[in-house]
């Protein structure tokens, strides 16, 4: 009889799949519509998206979207996936 370990099981993140990368789409949206925070919502970062919208109402936060878009587009798909999907990084 084999023993089944009790307690929470750790699952590893899904392996990188280049076909599912949102890097280019998020990068372009960040550059063109960064002030709306739409690129944050696409990455599932709702709180960061709302903060981006609020920042835009208070000051011109479009520059943040432009910078993030350039950063997204200069990363490889795998770097983007590891940083923003697995690593759950929200800003820059």
Protein Blocks (a to p, Z undefined) as FASTA:
>chain_A
ZZddedjdddddddddfklpcklmmmmmmmmmmmnommmmmnopaklmmmmmmmmmmmcc
klmmmmmmmmmmmpcfklmmmmmmmnopabZZ
